[in-house]
Amino acid sequence: MQYLALLMIVTVTTVEYLAHGDKWGRVHVLPAQLSFLPELLGAVALVCVIALGMQNRFKFLRHAYWVVFGLLGFALVAGVIVNGVESGPIFAGIRNYFRAIPWFFVPAVFAFSEKQVRTQLRVLLAICVIQVPVAIEQRIYTTNTYYGFEAVTGDWTIGTLNDSGVLSIFLVAAACVVVALTIRQSLTKWQGLLLFLLLLVPTMINETKATLVLLPFGILVTFLCASRPGARIKQLGVALGLSAVFLALFVPTYNKLNEKREYGVSIGEFFLNSGNAEQYLLSNADVGTTVLVNRGDAMIVAVRETLKDPVRAAFGLGMGNASLSALGKNFAGRFSELYKNFLVIGFARFILELGFLGFGLLLAVYWLIFQDARVVSRKGSGNKAALAAAWAGITVVMLLALFYTRVETSAPVSILFWYFSGLIAAERARLASPHAASEPVSAAESESFSARRAAA
């Protein structure tokens, strides 16, 4: 299972980029068909989950998850039935909503050791570091290749993740893990600071303003969960200081990249001038529009349209019924042309297709993950405990990201989030089990970790 997990990590972060290339079609070195490899690996993971789950009966997953997932399944089926969703959109909806879910259950049927988790984190770190030179080259190439207004922004600085917003979310999550490992002394302070700043370079040059919201929330929660109870006030100051350092680097970089742009504004003017922020969020677009829809419009229209009918408010239009599909027009939803421009954020898609009941149940799953992360960070040991502390912050980042971009359709973000969420959830169940704990760390690792905690 370790090899399957490592293959998944590498695949979801690189294959689509290598199969389709960057925004200019460069680095197209693999057949386009391989972009479906994450789905194939997900199918393999599902088979493994079923086979191994029949043996251990999923005992390393709390009952609360089964209740919430069961209710969510009921809501999805009800939405399909009451809206008469056709088979094509249902298939496309299953691909969007469920391709990551098998990975959540993998750690519930297979206990990854401390050493194996450490290897997974090292592979992820290598992938994160690769994003830095790739993103810098893309930014330079964008500047030298004038392809119009969009190209001279940071939107084409995507690393290997094929979307600038997804790249920023991915690296903010990586920064949270670096912070947790540093606090738990798996990394030295200088190693942690260097990696923290290095990994966030692409978020500065791709001009993702949402980083200024996502990062502080993520590292603040991570600091609070990773710190010892008596040191949390001190660590809060460190978190604020680290955020200030990043801000001191982000602002001049952003302003420099915008100074010669015709409609560019400085970061200070953007946030302090309410007109700029309002223009960024709202374009007064309504249903059926063919123009660019901003995030505020997407939220407002999705909520307003869903509240038109009580049944629709509860179950939405049905999964896949408001979405276009890369699989072709036969897989597009009945309302896809009507709402396609409003699906710029995950929140709008969930509300339109799943209704408030479905979205509420998704929030319930996030809450369970957040609670498990807090428990494991407090009661666990080694890299899993540090990862859990980071995962509390990352769960908050993922929740906020629903209002920023389409995280649910991004393989790198969604699959990795659900896999490591499952790892944390399974570890919480194992910690609570008197008969079957997760595979222990070696005596040397345990002694070293205890010594570091005592010294801290």
N, C-alpha and C positions, 0 to 999 in steps of 0.2 A: 504493500500500500504506500510505502514511502516513495518508491519510484513513480507511482501514479500521481501522488501529490506533487512531487517535484516537476514532473512533466506538465501537470496542469498549470503550475505557477509560471513556468517558462512560456507555455503555449499562450495563455490568456494575455500576457504582457508583450508578446512579440509577433505572433503568427499573423494576425490581421495586418500589421504594419508591413511585414515581409511579403504578404500575399497581394496587397493592394498598393503598397508604397506610401509615400507621404503625400502632402497636398499637391505636389507637382508630379506625382507618379514615379518618383525616384525610388530606389531600393526595392523595386518590384522583382524579387528573386525567386519567389515560390509560386506554384500554381494557385489561382484564385480560389479553387475549390477547397484548399486547405484552411480557408477562413472559417469553415464549419467544424474544424477540429475540436474547439472547446465543447461543442454540443456532443460530438462523438465521445470525448472523454467523460462528459457528464453521464452519457448512457452507460459507459463502462462502470463508472462510480455507482450508478443506480443498481446495476446487477450485483456489484460487490456488497452494497448496503443490504439488499434483499437477502443475499446468500448468508452473509455473516449475521444479519439481524435475526434471522430465523434461529440461529444458534444461541445467541445471548439475549434475545427478546428485547433489544434496545434498552437494557436496564440502566445504561449510562446516559439517559436523557430524562429530565424531570417530567412528571406527568403534566405540569402546567403547559408545556410546549405542545403536547398532544391535544390538549383541550383547545388551545388557541388555533393551532393548525387545522384541527377538525372544524372549528367554527369558520375559519377562513375558507376552507374547502367548500363548506356548505354555502357560504356567501357567493363564491365564484360559480358554483353549479346553479344556484338560484338565479344569478344574474344572467347566465346563458339561457336558462329556460324561459324566464319571463320576457326576455327580449328576442327570443327566437334566433339566436346568433347562429350563423351558418358554419359549416365544418371548416372552411378555409380560415376565417378569422379565429376560430377556436384553436386551430393548430398553431397559428402565428402567436396567439395569446399565450398558449402553453409554452412556446419557445421563449417568449419575453419574460414571463413571470416565474417559470419553473426550472429553467436550465441550470440555475445556480443552486437550487434547493437540495439535490442529491449530495452535494459537497457538505452541506450542513450536517447531514447524518453520518458521513464517513467517520468522524472521530467518535461517534457514539457506538460504533461497532468495532473500531480498531483503536487501541491505545497507543498513540504516538509517544515515544520516549522523549525525555528531556534532550538527549543528543539529537534525535531526529528533528525536533522542533527547532533546535539551534541551527541545524543544517538548512532547514527551510528559511529561516530568517536571514541566514548568510546569502542564500541564493537571491532572496528578495532585495537584500542590500546591494548586491552586485547589479541587479536590474535597475534599481533606483539610481545608482551612481552612473550607469550608462546613459540615463536620461539627460544628464547635465551636458556632456559634449554634444549629444545629438540635438538637444534643444538650442544650444548656442549656435551651432552650425545652421539650423533652420532659421533662426532669427537673422543671422547675417545674410543668408541666401534670400530671405524675404526682403530685406532692405535693398539688396543689390538687384533684385528682380521685381520690377514694379508691375504688379498685376492688378492694380486698382485699389480702392479704399480698403477692402477687407484684408488684402494681402499686406498692407503696410501697418496693420495692427499686429497684435500678438496672437491672433486667432490661428495662424498657421504654424505656430510654435507648439508642436504636439508631442515631441519625444517619439516614443514607439507606441503610444496609446491612442493615436488617431483623433484626439480631441484635446484642445487646450484646457478646457474646464476639468475634464477627467484627469489630465496630467496633474493639475494643481491639487485636486482632491487626493489623488494617489500619493503625492509627495507630502502633503500635509499629514496624511495618515502615517507615512514613514517617519516624519519628524516626531510624531507622538510616540512611536515605538523607540526611537533614539533617546528621547527624553526619559522614558520609563527605564530603559536599560542603564542610562547614566545615573539616575537616582538610586537604582538598585545595585549600582557599582559593577555591573557587567561591562560597562565602558568607563574609562576615566573621564574626568570633567573636560579635559582638553579634547579627547576623542569625540565626546558627545557634542561639544560646541562646534567643532570643525564639521562634523557630519551634519549637524542641524542646519548650519548656514549653507553648506555645499548643496545639500539636497533641495533647498528652497530657492536656489538660483533660477531654475526654470520658471518658478511662479512669479519672479520679479520681471523677467524679460518677456513673458507672455501676457503681462498686464492683466492678470486675473484679479480684479478688485475684490472678488468674493473671498480671496485668501485673507484679507484684512479682517474678515468676520470669522471664517472657519478656523483659522490657525489659533487665535487667542482662546476661543472656546475649547478647542481640542487639547491644547497644552495645559490650560488651566485645570480641566477635569483630570487630565493625566497626572499632573503634579499632585493634586489633592489625593488621588487614589494610590499613587506610588509612594507617597511620603508616610513616615511614621506619624501616629496621631499627635504626638507632642511637638512635631516639627512642621505642622501644616501651615501655620501662620508665616514662618520663615520661608517655606517653599512657595507660598503664595507670592511673596515679594520677589523671589527668584523668577517665578513664572512671568510676573509683570515686567521684570527687567529684561528677560529674554524676548518678550514680545516687543519691548521698546527698541532693543537692538535690531530686530528684524524690521521694524517700522522705519528706523533710521536708515536702513539700507534700501528698503523697498521704495520709499517716497522719492528720493532723488533719482533713483533708477527709472521709475515710472515717469517722472516729470521730464527727464532728459529725453526719453523715447517719444514723448508727446509734444515737445516744445516747437517743432517745425511742422506739426500737422495742422491742416487748415481748421479743423473743428476740434482739435485737441484741447483739453483743459487739465490743469494740474490736479493732483489728488486732493489737495486741500480745498481747491475751488469746487471740486466735484461734491465732496461731502458737506461743505459749509454752505454752498449755494443750493437751496432747496429746489430751485428750478432745474438744475442739472440732474439731481437725483430723481426728480419726478419724471423728467424726460427719459431717463434711463429705464425707469420701471414701467412707465405708461405711454402708450401711443394711441389710446382711445380706439383701439381696434375692436370690432365686434364680429359676431358669428358670420362666416362666409367671406371674411376679408381675404384679400390676396397679397396684402402688404405684410411687412415684418411685424410680428407680434412680440411685445416686450413681456417680461416676466410678470409684472403686475397685472397686465391685461389677461394673461393666461390664468392666473389665480382667480381673478374676479369673474371672468366668463365661465370658467369651469364650475365654480361654486353656484353661480346664478342659474346656469343651465341645469345643473343636477338637482337643484331645489324646486324645479318646476313641477315635479310630480312626486308624491310620497314614496311610491315603489322605486322610482328611479333614484330618489335621494338615498334609499337604503342600499340598493344593489347596483346602481349605475346602469350603463348601457350594455354591460357584459364584456368580459375580457376579449381584447382584440377588436372590438366593434367600433372603436373610434380611431384606430391606428392604420396607417399604411404598413406595408410589409415588403421587405427586401426579397421575399419569395415570389412576388408578382401580384398582379391585380386581383387574381382569384382568392388571395389570402388577405386582401384589404377589407377592413370593416365597413359596414353599411354607412356609418357616419364619418368615415375617414376624410372624405373631401370637405365636409362641413367643419371639422375640428382640427384638421392636420396642422394648421399653422399655430395652434394653441398648445401643442404637445412639446413645447420647448423646455418644460420642467417636469420632473417626475410627479410632483403633486397634482398637476392638471390631469395627467394620464390616469393616476389612481382614482381621483375623484370622479372623472368622467366615466371610466370603465368599471370601477368597483364600488362606487358610491361611498357614502360616509361610513357604512358598516364595514366595508372592506378596508378602507383606510384606517379606521379605528382599530381594527384587528392587527393591521400591520404595525401600528404604534404599540400595541400590546406586546408583539414579538420583540420590538426594539427595547421595550422596558424590561422584559425578561432577560435579554442579552446584557443590558446595562447592569442589572442587579447581579447576574452571575459573574460579570467581570469584576464588580466590586468585591464580591465574596472571595473569588479566587485570588485577587490581588492582595487581599488581607490574610487569607489562610493558606495560600499555596506557597510554593518555593521555586527558586530558580527562574529560568527564562519564561516559563509558563505564567508565573505570578507577575513578572514584569510586563509580559505581553497583555495580560488581563488588565493591568492598570492602564496601559495604552488603549486597550480596546474600549474601555469606558469612555475615554475621550473620543475615539474614532466613531463610536456609535452616535454620539452627539453630533459629530461632523456629518455623518451620513444622514441623520435626520434633517439637519439644516440644508444639506445639499439637495434634498428633494425640492426645495424652493429655488434652487439655482440652476440645475441642469438635469439631464435625463439619466440619472445614475442607474435606473432599473434596466436600461438597455445596454449598458456598458459592461462587456465581459470582464475587463480587468478589475473594475471596482466591485461589481455585484458578486462575481464568483469568489473572489478573494475575501470579500466581506463575509459572505455566508459560510465559507469554509472555516475561517478563523473564529467566527462566532460559534460555530459548532464545536470547535476545539475547546473554547472557553466553557460552553455549556456542559460538555462531557466531563471536563475537569472538575467543574463544580459538583456534578453528580458523583464522581469518583471520590472526591474529598468527603462527601457525606456518607459514603458507603463504608460500613465497618468490615466488609468482607472482601472488597475488591477495589483497592486503590489503584491509581494509574501507575505505570511502571516507574519505579523510583529512580532518582538520580543516583550516580555512583557515590560511594562514601566520600571520596575526595571532593566531588562537586558539592555535596551536602555540607561538608565541614567548611569548605571555602566560602560558601554562601552564608552560613551561620556566622563565620568570622567577620565577613563584610557587614552584615546587618548589625552585629554587636559594635563594630567600629563606628558605624554611622550614628 
